[in-house]
Amino acid sequence: MYCSLALFATLLAVHAAAIGDADPYLWLEDVTGDKALGWVRQRNAESTAELAKTEEFQALNARLLSILDSQERIPFIEKRGALYYNFWRDERNQRGLWRRTTLEEYRKASPAWETVLDLDVLAQAEHENWVWHGAVWLEPEDDRALVLLSRGGADATVIREFDPQTKAFVTNGFALPEAKSDVAWKDRDTLLVGTDFGPGSLTDSGYPRITKEWKRGTALDTAMLVYEGEKGDVAVAATSDRTPGFERDLVTRAITIWESDLFLRRHGVLIKIDKPRDADAKVHREWLLLTLRTRWQSGGTDYPAGALLACNLEAFQAGRRQCDVLFAPSERTALASFSPTRNQIIVNELDNVKSRVSLLTRTTTEWARHELAGLPQFASANVTAVDPYESDDYFITIEDFVTPVTLALGAPGTGVPERLKQAPAFFNSEGLAIRQHEATSEDGTKIPYFEVSRPRPMPDGQAPTLLYGYGGFEVSLTPAYDPLVGAAWLERGGIFVVANIRGGGEFGPGWHQAAVKQNRLRAYEDFAAVVEDLLTRQVTSREHLGIEGASNGGLLMGNMLVRYPQLFGAVVCQVPLLDMRRYHKLLAGASWMAEYGNPDDPREWEFIQTFSPYQMVKKDVRYPRVLFTTSTRDDRVHPGHARKMAARMKDMGDDVLYYENIEGGHGGAADNKQRAFMDALAYTFLLKQLK
């Protein structure tokens, strides 16, 4: 029996006031300070001494690294010109190879690859810990690229112009110093650039507030202003659509993570596209494609929240607002994604959190729909256009919790897509079954969850079980083949559970909005309901149940820890948000206020404090054991969140472990070796605690 929300909030307010702004652990927010890093090294030593010194850990670490470095993994590709590019890491190429091949060669079991850029060689020559962050191509020519290089995996990148024909950086080419930049090609000699132009050029979230047009051979500080947003915006970005016959510049002002303005730029003049501010927009050929977050009435038609619309852009700008509905949600269906090809729109929807894919082709009067058959019962599918400038071909990947990923190539009129690659089974899945269940949350909402396990003749509550969740930012958790979960957990007899709680996007924007700001507690009640259902069904018991989550999922873990400590045997809390009193002052935190609220507004702090674990943790409460992990180079979610929470709990006498990877960025690891180590730590901790 829990106390009422009002009483709970009052108790928390008193407790938070005791902490106040005089935070005794603020010094741990000094990311690279000697004192803070000294504390980190001491905690790391404690964690490795307990978890990483055994033969069992060494064997698990080696097993996971062998999977990550395996030559049997699928080398996923993207088409650029006539060739297909891939970025690859393995034992010999820890930082990675950027390489390419032909489609004919790729179809072979062992393709021959041509190296374009060796990141290990580059890092050694330049004495930098480079991590690959991708490339921005000059389309549709695809004969120049801007290569993005991160130091240690941070979001901030160094950008350099690269010639894929000579396989070399362009002498005196475009180059930007380290920053959270946004760049796009306008033409071969012009970039649209948002970066750190100096004081006042960034938003409170640390992203570009200003975008400019930069000509080759000129100084960056002489670039022409295109658009300037507000300091309180999330970001401003510009791009150029170079589709032949549809050339145009576009400028986006992201006011919050859920609201934006979109402008066409013609002859230097910005023309606003009068879309709903909270609708996502994509321009493709003659179409304006809108994904609605809330209901919209336009042109005499009422369009539902969660719908995908196709509107003729020129007609839309001329005031004719009739749009075609490409997808309309139902109670248990939602739009997962869509991908335009030259003449089609590929729509991937979730039907009770399982994928269903349709190909839509415009006829003279309507959109003809063809559903892709043959997907497994619990499949997750991801569909992307191969070359939207030239063809309707598409890549599709299909997987579930126990079925390795298949990569196929589809084309109009060819029937079943051609299988290009099939990943091997990296763990023994014999006897494993996927089941979908529903729990009932505190307000009566049905919460689906997936359970992956082997049949048990008589449930006895003794099975070690790992429950994973996220519950935020409209992110959907769908069935996915994770060989590390399989090798470290499922193969050892553990049960793996994924909870589709509110805050995610599994059932569209309404499912997300049900757990935003003052409704955030719904996500935690949903997660607790899944736990209660597992316990009621005797799948497991408290001492055998562990939970895991990262980023916003780390905030979920923190709240489950302090609100429901009696339900769990162990918690793994990764790259988390935890101090919600200061999150908006740390790195990119200000960009998430549309999700969580503004702690500086007393009315909003009143509800935020009810889900701020750092303020909620109390002395003399029996908490389950926790492993906190984060990264020094995470410049998105500040490592101070995990540092301060671990320090505070330790000083209260709680038995917690902490490990901070010096590299890694928000992903927690910068290469396969680091990822294997971090995952081996987490699973060793869980196996030890849950026996």
N, C-alpha and C positions, 0 to 999 in steps of 0.2 A: 504494500500500500504506500504510494508516494504522496508527498505533501502537494497541495495545490500549487499551480504555476505562480500565482500571485505571492503566496508565502515563500516559495522557493526563491523568487526574484528578490524579495525583501531580504532574506537571509544572505543571498549572494551580494547584494548591494552593501550590506554591513561588512561582509568579508572582504569585498573588493576595496572598500574604503580603507580597510586596515592596511592593504598593500599600497593603495594610492598611486600617485605618480612618482613617489620616492622609491623607485624600484631598486632594491639592493643588488640586482643582477644586471643592471644596464651595461656594465663594463663588458659583458659577454656579447653585446651587439657590435663591438669593435672587431670586425671580421678578421683582420690580419694583425691585430695588436698582439704584442709579445705575451702579455698576461693572459689574454683570452686563448691564444694558441697553446700556451703552456698548460692551461686547464684541459684543452682538447686532447693534447698528447697524453696527459695523465689518464684521462677517461679511456682513450683508445687503448692504452697499455693494459688497463684493467679488463676491458672487454676481450681483447685478443688473448690475454693470459687465461681467461676462463673458457673462451669458446674456440679459439683458433689453434690451440697447441696439441690437440688430440689427433690420433691417427684417423679417427672417424671424420673429423673436420677436413683433414688433408685429403682423404679419399673423396669426400663429397665435393670439395673445391675443385679437385682434378676432374671429377666427372662432369660438373657443370661447365668448366672451361672447355672440356673436350666437345661438348655439345655446341657451345657458342662458336668455337673455332672449326667445327666440322666442315669438311669439304662437301658434305652431302646436303648442306642447307641450300635452299633455293636462292640463287642470285637474282633478285628482283631487278627489273630493267625499265628504262624509259627511252622512248624513241626520240632521237635528235638527228634530223636529216635522214640519211639512209642507214644510220647505225643505231645500236642499242647500248645505252650506258648503264653501268652498275658501280656502286661503291661497296667495297668488300674488305672485311677484316678477318684475319685468322692468326694462327700462331706465329707465322713468319711476318705478317703485316699487321702489327698491333694497332697502329694509327690508321692504316688502311690504304687501299689502292683505288683510284678512280680509273676505270677501264671501260673498254667497249668491244663489241663484236657485231656480226651480222645476224639477222634472224635465222638464216639457214644454218649458221654455225651454232647458234643458241639452242636450236632444236636437238643437237647432239647431246649424248650423255656427258661428255667432257668437252665443252666448247673451248676453242682457242681464243684467248683474250689479248687485246692490245692495251698495254698500260698507257694511260694518258697523264696521270700525275701520281707519284708515289709520296704519300704524306709522311711516311717514316723518314725517307731521304730528305724531304724538305724540312721537317722538324729538326733533324740532326744538323743540317747545314746552317739553319738559322737560329739554332739553340732555343727553340720554342716548343712548348707542349701543345702543338696544334691539334685541334679536334675538328673534323669535317662537319660543316653546317650547310652543305649544299651549294648549288649554283643557280644563278639567274641568267637565263638564256636570251639572246637576241633572236626573237621569233619573227617570222617563220623561217628565216635563213639558217639559224642554228649553227652559225660559224664563229660566234663570239660568245663568251660567258663571263659573268662576274662570279668569282669564287669567294665563298664565305668561310673564313677560318676563325675558330674560337680558341682562345687560350684556356685550356683546361676544361672546356665544356660549358663555359658561361654563355648566356644569351647574347651578350655583346660580341660583335665580330669585327675582324679586319677584312676589308673587301678589296679584291684586286682583279683587274681585267685579265682574262686568259684567252689564248688562241688555241682551240682544240686541234687545228690543223697542224700547227708547228709543235703542239704540246708544250707550250711555254707561256709564262706570263708576258704580257705585252710591255715592251720597253716604253716608259713614259706614258703608259696607259692610265685609264681611270683607276684611282685608288682612294680608299677612305680609311682613316685610322680607326682604332677600336671604339665602337659605340653600338648602341642598339639602333642600327640604321635600317631604313627602308629604301630600297632602290629598284628602279625599273628602267628598261630601255625605252626611249622615245624613238630614236633612230640610231644608226651606227655611231653617230658622233654626238649624241645627246642623251643624258640621263635625267630622270626625275628622281630627286634625292630628298629624303628626310633623314637628318642625322643631328648630331650635337654640333650646332653652328656656334656655340658659345653661350655665355650667360643668358638665361631667359628663353632659350630655344627648345627646351624640353618641357613636357607636361609634368604635373605633380607625380605621375606614375613612372617618369623616367624615359618616356618614349618621345619621338619627334613631334613637336607642336607646329613646325614649319616645314613646308616642302618647296623645293626650288627646281628650276630647270638649269642644268649644268652642261655647258658646251665643252667639247674636247679642246684641250690646249689652253684653257682659261683657269684662273685661280678659283677655288671653290667659293671663296668669300665674295666673288663678283657674280655668282649665279643669280639668275632672275627669280624673284619671288613668284610663286604660283598661288599659294594659299597659306594663311596663318590662322590656326585655331586658338582656342582659349587654354589658359594654363590648367584649368580644371578638367579639360577633356582627357580622354585616355590617350589618343594618338591622332595624327593626321598622316595620310599616305596618298600618293598619286601613282597611277599606272597608265600604261598606254596599250590599247587594243590594236594590234597590228594585223588583224585579219584582213586579207585583201578585199577591198570593196566596203569594208566597215571600219576603217581606221578612225580612231578617236582617243582622246585622253579622258581619264576619269579621276576624280579626286574624292576621297572618302574622309569625312570628319567623324571619328568615333567619339561620341559624346560620353557614353558609358559603354560597358561591354555589350549592352543589349540595345543601344540606340545609336543611330548614325544618320548623317546626311550624306547624300551622294550627288555629285555634280558632274555634268558633261562640260568639258573645256573645249570651246571652239573659237579659233582665232584669238586666243588669249582671254576669252570671256568665259566665266563660269555660269552655267545654266543649271539650276537645281532640278533634280528629278523628284517630282512630288509623290514620293512613295511614303507609306507609313514609316514613321521614324524608327519603330522597333522591328521592322521587317528587314531580313537579310536580302540583298540584291546582287544579282550577277547579270552582266550584259554579255550576250552571245549572239553574234551575227545580228539578225533583225529583232532579236527577242530581249526583253527585259524579264528576267526570271526572279520572282519574288517568293520568299518563304515567310509566311505570316506567323508572328508570335502571338498576336491577338486578333480577334475578329475585326473584319474590315468591310465597310459598306462603300461600294464604288460603282459608278455606272449603272445604278439601279439594281445591283446584285449584292447579296450578303455573302461574303466569303468567310469560312470558319478559320479559327486559329489552328495553326499546324498545316494549312494547305500550301501546296506549291502551285504557283500561277505562272503562266506564260502570257506576256502582254507584248504586242507589237510596239517597239520603243518609239518610233516616230509618231504613231497614232496616239500613244500614251502622252507624249509631250505636247501633242496638238489638242489634248483635252478629251480624247476618246478613251475612256478608261475601262472598256470591256476586256476582260482577260479570260483565257482558257484555264480550266482547272485540270492540272496534270495529276495531282494527288489530293484527295480529301480524307482526313483521318476519321476513324471511328473510335469507339470507346477503348478498344484494345489494339489499335494500329497507329503507327506514327511514321513519319518520314525519317529514314536513317541518313540518306544522302542522295545526291543526283549528280550525273556527269553528262554534259552535252558532248555529242560527237558532231560531225559536220552537218548531218541531216536528222539526227535523232536526239532524244533526251532519254538517258537511262535512269530509271527511278528504282531506288533500293528502299523498300519499306520494312518496318518491323511489325510482324503480326504476333502479338503476345511474346515479344522479344526474340523472334525468329525471323530470319531474312526471307524476303520475297522480292524478286527482281523482274521489272517489266521494261520493255523497249517501246518507246513512243515515237511514232513517225507522223509528221504533219502531212495530211492530205490537203486538198483544196478547201475543205470546209471544217475538218476536225482532226483530232489526233487519234491515229489507229494504235491500239495497244496489243502487244504480244508478250505474254508472260513466259519467262524462262523456266522451263520444267527441269525436274531432276535434282533439285536441291535436297540434301538430307533433312531429316525431321528437325534437328536442332542446329541447323547450319547458320553460320555467319558468312555473309558474302560481302565483298568489296569490289566495286566496279569502277574502272577509270578508262577514259578514252585513250586510245593509242596515239592518235594524231588528229585533234579536232579541226585542224586546218584542211586536211586532205581526205579523211575517210570516216567511215562509221564503225571501224574496227574497235574492239575494246578488250582490255584485260579484265579477267575476273579471278579472284581468289576465293576459295571455299574451304572452310574448316569448322571443327567443333572441338569440344574439350578433349576428345580422345582420337580424333581423326586428323592426321597431319595435313598441312596446307597443300592444296592443289592450285597451281597457276595455269589458267587456260586462256586461249585467244579466241575471241568470238568475232564473227563477221555477219552482216545481214544476209539472210537467205541460205546460210550454210548449216542450219540445224544446230546440233549439239556443238558447243565450242570445242576447239582442238586443245587437248591437254598438252601443255608445254613442259611442265615440271611437276613432280610429285615429291614432297619432302618425305624422308624416311620416318619410321617410328623411332623416336629417340628414347622411349621408355616402354616398358611392358604394360600394355593396356588390356591384356586378356582379362575378361570378366568384368571390366569396368562398364558401368551403365550410367547414362545421363537421365535424370528425372527432374521434372519441374513441379514445384510445390507452391502453395500459397499460404502465407501467414496473415493474420488479421491484426492490423495496427490498432492503437488505442482509440482512434476515432472511427473504427469500423472499416477502413480502407483495406482492400486485399493487396498484399505485397507479394509478388512472385519472387521465387528464388530457384536457382539451379543447384542440384546436388550431384556430385560425381563420386561414385563409390562402387564397391563390389557388393553383391548380395550378402546379407547376413541372416542366417537362419532364424535367430532370435535377437532382436535389438536389446542390448543390455546397458547402453549408456557408457560403454567403455572405449568407444572408438575415438582415437585422436582426430580432431576435426579442425580445419582451418577455414574461417569465414572471412571473405574479402568484400569490401564495399567502397563506394565513392560518394555518390549522392550529392552532386552539385554541378553547376555550369551547363546543365542540359546534356551531360555526357552519359551515353548509354553503355552499359556493361553487357556484352553479348558473348555467346559461346566462342571461345578462342583456344587454340591448341598452344599451350605453354609447356615446352619440353622441360623447363627447369622445375615447374610445379610437379610435373609428372615424375621426373627422376628423383627429386628430393622429397616428395610427399606422397603422391598417389602410389608409386611403386613400393613404398614402404608400408602400405596398408592404411594410410591416412585417408580421410574423407575431405573433399574440397567443395566448398559452398560459395556461391556468388549471389549476393543480395541485390535486387533491382529496386532500391528504395527511392522515395521521392527526392527531388532535387536533380535527378538524372533526366534523360530524355527518352526513356524507354516507351513512354506513352504520350510523347509530344510535349509542347511548351507548357500545357497545364500541369503536367506531372512535375515539371521543373519548378514552376511558379508556386506550387503548393508548399515548397520548402525554402522559399527565399525570405531573407530579412526576418521579420517578426514571426514567420512560420518555420524558421530553421529547425526548431525542435521536432517537427514532424519527421525529418530524416532520421533522427536519433531514435524516436519512438518506433519507426519502421524497422530499423536495424535490431532493436531490442525485441520486437515482435518475431522476427525471424529466429533469433536466439531462443526465445520461449517455445517456438514451434519445434525447433530441433530438440530441445530438452523434453518437451511433452511427448514427442514421437520416440524418445529414448535413443535417438541417433547418437547422442553424446551426453556428457555431463560437464558441469562447470570446470572441474579439474582437468578435463581433457579437451577443452575448447579454447582455441586461440583465434585472435582476430588480427587483421593486417590491412593497412591502407596508407596511401601516399598523397602528399600535397593537400588538397581539400579532403581526401580520404584520411590524411594524417590528422586533420581537424576532427573528422568523424571519430578516429581512434581516441583522441584526447577526450572527447565528450563521452564516449562509451566508458572510458577509464574512470572519469570523475563522477558520472551520473549513475552508472550501473556496475560498480566494482565487484559486486557479488556474483556476476554472471560469467566471468572469464577466468581462465587459468593463466593466460599469457597474452601480451599485446605487443605487436610490432608496429611502430609509429615512424613513418618514413617521410623525409623532407616536409615536415608538417607546418601548418599554421597553428599556433597555440595561444599566443598573446594577442587577443582580439582588441585589447585596449590601444595597442600601438601598431597593429598590422598595417594600417594605412600610411604610416610614417616610414615604413621599411621597404626599400627597393620598389617593386612593382605593386605593392599592396594597395595604393590608392585606386588602381584600376578595377578593384574588385568591390568597391563600395556599393555598386548596384546589386551585387549578390548578397552581401552581408550587412550593409548599413554603414553609417558614418559615426564612429565612436565619439567624435567631438560634438555631435548633436545630442543633448541630454535625453531627448525623447527616444532617440535610436539606441543610445547606450543602455537605456533601460532594458531593451530586449537583447542587445548584443552580449551584455554581461552574463546572460543565462546560458550562453554557449561559448564562453571564453575559458578554456580549461586552465590556463595559467593562473587566472584569478580564483578559480573554483577549487583547486586542489587544497586539501586540508590536512593538518597534522592529525595523527592518531586515527586515521581511517585505514583499514586494511585494503590496500590496492593490490591487484594482480601484478606480477612482475612485468616490467616493460623494457623493451629494447628500443631506444631512440636512435635513428640514423639520419644523417644529412650530409651536405657537401659544402666545403669552404667556398667553392666556386659557383655555388648556386646564387645567381644574381636576380632571381625571380622571387622565390620565397626565402627570406633571410634566415641564415643558419642560427641566428639568435633565438628564434622561436624554440627550437629543440634544445639548444644549449641551456637557456634559462629554465625551461621546464625541468630538465634533468637535474640541474644544480639545485633548484628549489626543492624537488622531491628528495634528493639525497640529503640535503640539510635537514629535512623533516624526518629523516631516518628511514625513508623508503628504499628498498633494494631494487635499484634500477641500473641498467647498463646503457652506455652511450658509445656510439662510434661515428666519427666524422671523416669522410673521405676528403682528402685535400683537393683533389680534382673532381670532375664529374658533372658540374652544373646541376640543373633541376632534375635531370634524370638520375643523379646519384653516382654515376660512373662514366668515365671518359673512354674506356675501352673494354674489350671482352674480359681481360684479366681482372680489372677492377669490379666489373659487374658480377663475375663468378664469385669473387671474394665476398662482396656485400651480400649476395643471395645465400652463400654458404653460411655466413654469420647468422642471418635471419633464420634459416631452417635449422641450424644447429641449436640455436636458442629455443625454437619452438619444440623440437624433438626432445630436448632436455627437460623443458618445463612441463610438457604435456605427456611425457613418458609413453 
